[in-house]
Amino acid sequence: MLVDSHCHLDLIKLDAFEHQFTTLIAQATEHGVEHMLCASIDMQRYPALRERVNGYPQISVSAGVHPTVDDTQAEAFDPADLYRLAQDEKVIAIGESGLDYFHYDGDTDRQRQRFRQHIQVANQVGKPVIVHTRNATEDTLTILEEENAVDCGGIIHCFTESAAFAEQAMAMGLLISISGIITFKNADQLRDIAKTIPDDFLLIETDSPYLAPVPYRGKQNQPAYVRQVAETLAEIRGTTVEHIAAVTRENFYRLFPTAGKAGG
């Protein structure tokens, strides 16, 4: 069985699923996906996200604010609200948060402050942090180290960084999550790095509805397609899909031992 360690179920358009959320989840189950972590991107959308997954024990959620949210939301962010939301047993992670200097032309100081606050809350509540990083390698690693992310643990989601970055992140106990990007033709460097990640630091994800893997590239992504990620990883690492599924599943539940235990 497979685990999709990062998806945005509330952002997936349901036209292709008979306009039914239950059909989307049923397709994931039919493709061997036993659990999904639905990641939050902002506080305004969070209540609807939480309501949508209510009653699905195979779906856990995170609470947090993506680094590229607009300044209005950034100004309104209160770590006390995040701390309160994190008391929900359905919330197994904090984030996704981090730094994105590629897509964002606003106040990067605010990004850094908010990233620090997410890690601080993660340490307070004892839940891992989900890290988004793009074009911000040095600052991301510096903040992770300075805020003691080693204490809460977490995930470098949708990994596209260097081998050196992976080594430093793993030294802090962070897991490396591989997305559908690994199936892209121009992802040779990522495939080379993915060969070297130790089994016990490896996760897989879709980041759906984004980054659909080959042969679905250009279409809307969905948790069912995490199998393509597992198949590509198995091929480049010289192992089986069953092995990739088993180790990534084990790693996920080791990091998130309460996943699946909250039906509400």
PAKOL-135861 format. One line per 4 residues: number of its first residue (from 1); their letters; for each residue x, y, z of N, C-alpha, C. Coordinates in pm, whole numbers, plus 50000, padded with zeros to 5 digits. Layout:
<recs>
NUM> A> X/Y/Z/X/Y/Z/X/Y/Z  ...
</recs>
This chain:
<recs>
1> MLVD> 50084/49880/50000/50000/50000/50000/50087/50126/50000  50035/50232/49940/50108/50355/49922/50056/50466/50013  50143/50560/50044/50105/50680/50118/50145/50802/50036  50050/50892/50015/50078/51020/49951/50106/51119/50063
5> SHCH> 50232/51154/50080/50272/51234/50196/50246/51383/50180  50196/51425/50063/50166/51568/50045/50074/51587/49926  49953/51633/49953/49858/51666/49847/49769/51779/49896  49697/51839/49801/49605/51948/49833/49467/51908/49783
9> LDLI> 49401/51823/49859/49274/51766/49815/49167/51873/49796  49176/51980/49872/49076/52086/49862/49091/52170/49736  49203/52156/49666/49228/52233/49544/49202/52153/49417  49175/52025/49431/49151/51939/49314/49010/51965/49261
13> KLDA> 49001/51994/49131/48871/52015/49068/48801/51881/49051  48677/51876/49092/48607/51748/49098/48529/51714/48971  48546/51794/48866/48473/51767/48742/48498/51625/48692  48624/51580/48703/48660/51448/48652/48622/51335/48747
17> FEHQ> 48561/51369/48859/48526/51268/48960/48376/51273/48992  48297/51294/48886/48152/51300/48901/48110/51407/49001  48197/51508/49015/48173/51618/49110/48158/51567/49253  48220/51454/49280/48209/51393/49412/48347/51373/49474
21> FTTL> 48367/51428/49592/48493/51408/49665/48513/51260/49696  48404/51191/49727/48413/51048/49759/48469/50968/49641  48439/51009/49519/48490/50940/49400/48640/50960/49387  48688/51081/49414/48832/51108/49414/48905/51018/49511
25> IAQA> 48852/51007/49632/48918/50925/49734/48908/50777/49699  48794/50736/49641/48778/50596/49601/48879/50557/49494  48908/50649/49400/49007/50619/49297/49146/50603/49357  49178/50686/49456/49306/50671/49523/49316/50534/49590
29> TEHG> 49209/50496/49657/49207/50366/49726/49222/50251/49626  49154/50263/49513/49161/50159/49409/49303/50144/49354  49381/50251/49361/49519/50247/49313/49619/50216/49424  49568/50171/49538/49656/50125/49644/49704/50232/49740
33> VEHM> 49639/50350/49740/49679/50457/49831/49598/50444/49960  49667/50414/50069/49595/50390/50194/49586/50514/50283  49674/50613/50260/49668/50733/50343/49720/50853/50263  49661/50970/50295/49697/51096/50230/49712/51204/50335
37> LCAS> 49816/51285/50321/49832/51402/50407/49795/51525/50324  49685/51587/50359/49634/51705/50290/49693/51829/50356  49778/51900/50281/49854/52011/50338/49779/52142/50323  49780/52219/50431/49720/52352/50432/49813/52452/50365
41> IDMQ> 49753/52554/50300/49834/52662/50242/49800/52798/50299  49683/52813/50360/49652/52941/50425/49540/52924/50526  49530/53019/50616/49434/53010/50725/49290/53035/50678  49274/53114/50573/49140/53142/50525/49074/53018/50465
45> RYPA> 49153/52935/50397/49100/52814/50337/49093/52697/50435  49163/52708/50547/49174/52593/50636/49039/52538/50685  48944/52622/50730/48817/52565/50780/48746/52478/50676  48746/52522/50549/48682/52442/50445/48760/52314/50418
49> LRER> 48892/52322/50422/48975/52203/50406/48943/52101/50516  48941/52150/50638/48916/52060/50752/48778/51996/50744  48681/52073/50701/48545/52021/50689/48536/51916/50580  48606/51939/50470/48598/51847/50357/48649/51708/50393
53> VNGY> 48753/51698/50472/48812/51568/50503/48753/51505/50629  48656/51572/50689/48595/51518/50809/48533/51381/50783  48562/51288/50870/48505/51154/50856/48586/51059/50771  48702/51103/50721/48788/51016/50640/48914/50982/50720
57> PQIS> 48919/50867/50784/49038/50832/50862/49162/50814/50777  49145/50793/50646/49260/50776/50557/49319/50910/50512  49265/51020/50565/49318/51153/50533/49354/51225/50661  49479/51269/50670/49523/51357/50778/49548/51495/50718
61> VSAG> 49562/51596/50803/49583/51731/50753/49698/51798/50827  49746/51905/50765/49840/51995/50832/49772/52130/50849  49831/52215/50931/49780/52351/50948/49897/52446/50931  49880/52547/50845/49989/52640/50824/49964/52732/50706
65> VHPT> 50065/52815/50677/50055/52916/50573/50173/52903/50477  50143/52888/50350/50244/52877/50245/50324/53007/50236  50452/52999/50202/50533/53122/50199/50489/53226/50097  50413/53186/49995/50376/53283/49892/50238/53343/49909
69> VDDT> 50175/53323/50026/50045/53389/50046/50064/53539/50042  49956/53610/50008/49970/53755/49991/49995/53825/50125  50040/53947/50116/50081/54021/50236/49966/54043/50333  49844/54052/50283/49729/54072/50372/49716/53955/50468
73> QAEA> 49725/53834/50413/49718/53716/50498/49840/53704/50586  49956/53741/50532/50078/53732/50610/50070/53822/50733  50015/53942/50713/50002/54034/50826/49904/53980/50929  49803/53906/50882/49701/53855/50973/49743/53728/51046
77> FDPA> 49853/53668/51004/49895/53541/51063/49931/53558/51210  49873/53472/51292/49898/53475/51436/49940/53335/51479  50062/53319/51529/50106/53185/51572/50015/53123/51676  49945/53207/51754/49852/53153/51854/49738/53078/51787
81> DLYR> 49693/53126/51670/49588/53056/51596/49639/52921/51547  49762/52920/51499/49821/52796/51452/49835/52696/51567  49878/52744/51681/49891/52658/51799/49755/52598/51835  49651/52679/51829/49516/52631/51862/49470/52524/51765
85> LAQD> 49490/52547/51636/49449/52449/51535/49525/52317/51552  49649/52327/51594/49733/52208/51607/49689/52114/51718  49597/52159/51802/49546/52071/51908/49454/51963/51854  49402/51985/51735/49314/51889/51668/49396/51763/51636
89> EKVI> 49347/51648/51676/49422/51525/51652/49429/51490/51503  49342/51547/51423/49348/51526/51278/49467/51599/51217  49514/51704/51287/49631/51781/51240/49757/51709/51287  49832/51654/51191/49951/51578/51229/50079/51653/51197
93> AIGE> 50067/51768/51128/50188/51842/51087/50160/51991/51084  50267/52069/51087/50260/52215/51077/50317/52256/50942  50241/52335/50868/50284/52381/50737/50176/52359/50632  50201/52375/50501/50338/52387/50461/50386/52530/50477
97> SGLD> 50507/52542/50523/50570/52672/50538/50710/52665/50480  50779/52777/50484/50915/52777/50432/50946/52907/50362  51029/52897/50258/51075/53015/50185/51065/52991/50035  51014/53091/49963/51004/53081/49819/51040/53217/49761
101> YFHY> 51163/53227/49712/51210/53353/49653/51191/53354/49501  51135/53248/49447/51114/53237/49303/50980/53296/49261  50874/53256/49331/50739/53298/49295/50693/53425/49365  50772/53476/49456/50723/53581/49545/50808/53706/49534
105> DGDT> 50743/53819/49511/50816/53945/49502/50778/54041/49614  50722/53986/49721/50682/54068/49835/50793/54078/49939  50754/54083/50064/50848/54104/50174/50905/53969/50219  51028/53940/50178/51087/53811/50216/51123/53807/50364
109> DRQR> 51139/53923/50428/51160/53925/50573/51039/53863/50643  50922/53895/50591/50799/53838/50650/50795/53688/50630  50839/53641/50513/50848/53496/50491/50935/53430/50596  51051/53487/50618/51145/53427/50713/51088/53427/50855
113> QRFR> 51024/53537/50891/50964/53544/51024/50855/53438/51040  50770/53425/50939/50660/53329/50947/50712/53186/50948  50818/53160/50872/50878/53026/50873/50930/52993/51012  50998/53087/51074/51047/53065/51211/50930/53037/51305
117> QHIQ> 50822/53111/51291/50708/53093/51380/50644/52955/51363  50640/52905/51239/50588/52771/51216/50673/52665/51287  50804/52678/51275/50891/52580/51341/50877/52590/51493  50865/52711/51543/50848/52729/51688/50720/52662/51736
121> VANQ> 50611/52679/51662/50485/52614/51700/50500/52463/51688  50565/52415/51583/50586/52271/51566/50659/52213/51686  50758/52284/51735/50830/52236/51854/50743/52243/51978  50659/52344/51988/50571/52357/52105/50470/52244/52112
125> VGKP> 50414/52206/51998/50310/52103/51997/50364/51964/51969  50493/51954/51936/50553/51824/51911/50505/51758/51784  50484/51839/51680/50440/51784/51552/50538/51830/51443  50567/51744/51343/50666/51777/51241/50624/51895/51154
129> VIVH> 50723/51959/51093/50699/52072/51005/50718/52029/50860  50630/52078/50772/50640/52053/50629/50706/52174/50564  50819/52151/50499/50903/52261/50450/50895/52274/50298  50858/52394/50255/50863/52433/50114/50984/52523/50095
133> TRNA> 51068/52494/49998/51183/52580/49971/51209/52589/49822  51228/52713/49774/51263/52733/49634/51346/52860/49621  51462/52844/49561/51557/52955/49544/51592/53021/49677  51596/52941/49782/51623/52997/49915/51704/52897/49998
137> TEDT> 51799/52832/49934/51871/52721/49996/51936/52759/50128  52021/52860/50127/52098/52895/50247/52007/52942/50360  51910/53028/50328/51821/53079/50433/51736/52967/50492  51691/52876/50407/51610/52764/50457/51688/52681/50557
141> LTIL> 51809/52642/50521/51890/52560/50610/51927/52635/50738  51957/52763/50724/51994/52843/50842/51879/52850/50941  51760/52877/50892/51644/52889/50982/51610/52754/51044  51616/52648/50966/51590/52514/51021/51686/52484/51136
145> EEEN> 51812/52521/51119/51910/52495/51222/51890/52587/51342  51871/52715/51318/51859/52812/51428/51732/52790/51510  51627/52741/51447/51502/52719/51519/51488/52575/51569  51596/52498/51560/51599/52362/51616/51491/52271/51556
149> AVDC> 51484/52272/51424/51389/52183/51358/51421/52037/51385  51544/52009/51427/51580/51872/51464/51492/51820/51575  51436/51909/51657/51353/51865/51770/51215/51819/51725  51157/51887/51627/51022/51850/51583/51026/51753/51464
153> GGII> 51136/51757/51388/51143/51675/51268/51055/51733/51159  51054/51666/51045/50971/51715/50937/51009/51660/50802  50961/51731/50699/50976/51686/50560/51022/51803/50473  51120/51777/50389/51148/51868/50278/51058/51819/50164
157> HCFT> 50948/51890/50146/50846/51844/50051/50884/51883/49909  50844/51798/49814/50868/51822/49671/51016/51856/49648  51102/51767/49688/51246/51794/49689/51300/51821/49550  51372/51935/49534/51440/51968/49408/51576/52031/49434
161> ESAA> 51626/52014/49554/51752/52078/49593/51872/51990/49557  51989/52030/49605/52113/51959/49575/52135/51842/49671  52235/51761/49638/52273/51651/49726/52324/51705/49859  52398/51816/49855/52450/51877/49978/52337/51924/50068
165> FAEQ> 52235/51984/50007/52117/52025/50085/52052/51904/50150  52034/51797/50074/51972/51676/50128/52051/51623/50248  52183/51623/50237/52267/51574/50347/52247/51659/50473  52245/51791/50456/52227/51879/50572/52087/51864/50632
169> AMAM> 51987/51850/50546/51851/51832/50597/51838/51700/50672  51892/51594/50615/51884/51464/50682/51962/51463/50813  52071/51540/50820/52146/51551/50945/52062/51612/51056  51961/51690/51018/51867/51746/51116/51744/51658/51135
173> GLLI> 51747/51541/51075/51638/51446/51093/51521/51465/50999  51536/51549/50898/51426/51576/50805/51422/51471/50694  51302/51429/50659/51284/51332/50552/51275/51404/50417  51308/51332/50311/51311/51387/50176/51196/51327/50096
177> SISG> 51105/51413/50050/50987/51366/49978/51002/51394/49829  50985/51289/49750/51002/51295/49606/50865/51302/49538  50852/51395/49444/50725/51415/49374/50734/51365/49231  50627/51393/49154/50622/51353/49014/50727/51418/48927
181> IITF> 50794/51522/48977/50902/51585/48901/51006/51482/48859  51022/51378/48940/51125/51278/48911/51099/51204/48780  50975/51211/48730/50943/51145/48603/50966/51235/48482  50996/51364/48505/51010/51459/48394/51141/51434/48318
185> KNAD> 51141/51461/48189/51258/51437/48106/51379/51518/48151  51356/51639/48201/51468/51727/48237/51510/51713/48382  51473/51603/48447/51500/51586/48590/51613/51488/48618  51713/51484/48531/51824/51391/48550/51897/51414/48682
189> QLRD> 51920/51540/48716/51991/51569/48841/51913/51520/48962  51782/51542/48960/51699/51494/49071/51702/51342/49078  51697/51275/48964/51702/51128/48966/51835/51079/49021  51943/51146/48988/52074/51107/49041/52077/51119/49193
193> IAKT> 52020/51227/49245/52018/51248/49391/51925/51147/49457  51811/51122/49393/51713/51029/49451/51769/50889/49467  51868/50854/49384/51932/50723/49399/52005/50711/49531  52050/50824/49586/52141/50822/49701/52070/50841/49835
197> IPDD> 51942/50878/49835/51872/50901/49962/51853/50768/50033  51899/50755/50156/51881/50628/50228/51734/50592/50242  51706/50465/50242/51568/50418/50251/51491/50483/50366  51557/50497/50482/51483/50544/50599/51463/50695/50604
201> FLLI> 51501/50766/50496/51474/50910/50487/51384/50943/50368  51327/50844/50305/51257/50862/50178/51105/50865/50195  51041/50962/50129/50895/50968/50119/50858/50995/49974  50731/50972/49940/50679/51003/49807/50553/51086/49822
205> ETDS> 50524/51166/49719/50408/51254/49724/50362/51286/49583  50241/51346/49574/50194/51396/49444/50199/51548/49437  50177/51617/49549/50156/51762/49549/50036/51797/49462  49946/51701/49445/49828/51725/49362/49746/51842/49419
209> PYLA> 49688/51921/49328/49665/51895/49185/49779/51935/49093  49894/51966/49150/50008/52013/49070/50102/51897/49035  50191/51923/48937/50305/51836/48908/50267/51692/48875  50166/51676/48793/50127/51541/48753/50245/51470/48686
213> PVPY> 50271/51345/48721/50384/51272/48664/50357/51226/48522  50461/51195/48450/50448/51126/48322/50381/50992/48351  50279/50949/48278/50231/51000/48150/50114/51099/48160  50091/51155/48277/49978/51246/48297/50021/51392/48299
217> RGKQ> 50146/51420/48265/50196/51557/48273/50109/51652/48192  50079/51769/48252/49993/51866/48188/49848/51853/48228  49816/51742/48295/49680/51721/48343/49676/51746/48494  49557/51745/48548/49542/51762/48692/49596/51638/48765
221> NQPA> 49675/51661/48866/49731/51551/48944/49629/51506/49049  49649/51385/49100/49563/51329/49203/49642/51224/49281  49600/51193/49405/49676/51098/49487/49698/50962/49421  49607/50918/49336/49624/50788/49270/49754/50781/49192
225> YVRQ> 49803/50897/49146/49922/50899/49062/50052/50889/49143  50043/50877/49274/50166/50858/49351/50234/50726/49313  50158/50636/49256/50217/50509/49211/50323/50533/49104  50302/50630/49015/50401/50659/48911/50533/50707/48972
229> VAET> 50522/50782/49081/50642/50827/49152/50716/50705/49208  50641/50615/49271/50701/50495/49329/50765/50408/49221  50700/50397/49107/50754/50314/48999/50886/50370/48945  50890/50502/48929/51013/50563/48878/51126/50551/48980
233> LAEI> 51095/50572/49106/51196/50555/49210/51248/50412/49213  51159/50317/49200/51201/50176/49201/51295/50148/49085  51263/50203/48970/51346/50180/48851/51486/50237/48869  51497/50360/48915/51628/50423/48923/51711/50371/49042
237> RGTT> 51642/50317/49142/51713/50264/49259/51738/50113/49249  51691/50053/49140/51715/49911/49119/51643/49823/49218  51519/49858/49247/51442/49779/49342/51300/49763/49291  51209/49724/49377/51070/49701/49334/50978/49811/49386
241> VEHI> 50865/49823/49319/50763/49917/49365/50717/49879/49506  50708/49750/49531/50665/49703/49663/50762/49749/49772  50891/49748/49740/50991/49793/49838/50978/49943/49862  50964/50021/49756/50948/50166/49772/50822/50196/49852
245> AAVT> 50714/50128/49820/50589/50149/49893/50606/50117/50041  50676/50007/50070/50691/49963/50209/50778/50060/50289  50891/50103/50233/50981/50188/50312/50922/50328/50329  50857/50381/50224/50800/50515/50237/50679/50514/50331
249> RENF> 50605/50405/50328/50492/50391/50420/50543/50385/50564  50645/50303/50588/50702/50289/50722/50758/50423/50771  50826/50496/50684/50882/50625/50723/50773/50724/50759  50665/50723/50681/50555/50816/50708/50495/50792/50846
253> YRLF> 50466/50667/50876/50402/50637/51005/50500/50650/51122  50628/50639/51095/50725/50666/51201/50728/50815/51234  50720/50898/51131/50718/51043/51152/50584/51090/51206  50476/51025/51161/50341/51064/51200/50268/50944/51261
257> PTAG> 50302/50906/51382/50246/50785/51441/50096/50790/51466  50038/50911/51468/49892/50919/51492/49812/50926/51364  49876/50923/51249/49804/50932/51122/49704/50819/51109  49583/50851/51070/49480/50751/51050/49404/50715/51175
261> KAGG> 49442/50770/51288/49375/50735/51413/49263/50831/51449  49248/50938/51368/49144/51036/51392/49047/51035/51275  48929/50981/51294/48831/50975/51185/48761/51105/51163  48758/51193/51265/48680/51316/51254/48755/51427/51188
</recs>
